[in-house]
Amino acid sequence: MRIAVAADHAGYKLKDEVAAWLRELGHDVDDLGTNGPESVDYPEYGGRLAKAVGSGEAERGIVICGSGIGISIAVNREPNCRCARVDEPLSAALAREHNDANVLALGARLIGPDMAKACVLAFLGTEFAGGRHQRRVDQLSNLLQDSD
């Protein structure tokens, strides 16, 4: 699977560890930065990843900031992205199964590498259930258009 990863300065170490691990598992990983501790703005890196996933360059995305909140908000500005911020594997699986999430957001200050990897495994290993959930995902894609 082609997976894009991005992080701000608070999440780059966890991003690097997750990216290396994903490569070991055989995935193609696009690292969109940042790659150091210098302060950067999470919207820039969330936007880079949102563009990659939203355009289809990457099948899935993983974003990491201190809490996972800010960067997930940035990613969700892209209409073709459904980013779920999670702290444990069940939420990651449900985000895929019920919401067809294509981006996972993690908080580097809230979870460690082992929990992050467990969340990623659940996210990548769960299929979208479709059915009644498809109608709801379609509504998410058309929310602004339907409000007129």
C-alpha positions, 0 to 999 in steps of 0.5 A: 500500500502507498502511505503518506506520512507527515508530522509537525515538530512535536510528532516527527520522531514518532513519524520517523519510527512509524514510517521505518516500520511501515517500510519494513512491512513492505509498504511504499511510504512517502515522507512529507516532513517535517524531519527535525525539532525546529518549530513548524506549523502543523497546517502546512504538513497536514495540508501536504498530506491531505493533498497527497491522499485527496488526489490519490497519490497515496491510498492512506495517510498518517499524520502526527502532531503533539495531540493529533487534534490540530493536524487532523483539523487541517487534513479534514479541510480537504473534501476527499479526506476523512481523518480520524484522530485516535488513541487506541486500536478499536477507534482506528478500526471503527474509523475504517469500518464505519467511516471509511477514514483514509487518514489516521491522526495520532498524538505523539505526546499522548501515546507511545510507539507501541500503541501508535503501531497498534493503531496503524495496524488496526487502521490498515487492516480493517476494511470499510463495511459499506452498506448503511455506512456508505450513505453516511460517508456520502453525506459527509462528502456532500455536506456543504453542497446540501446546505444551500 
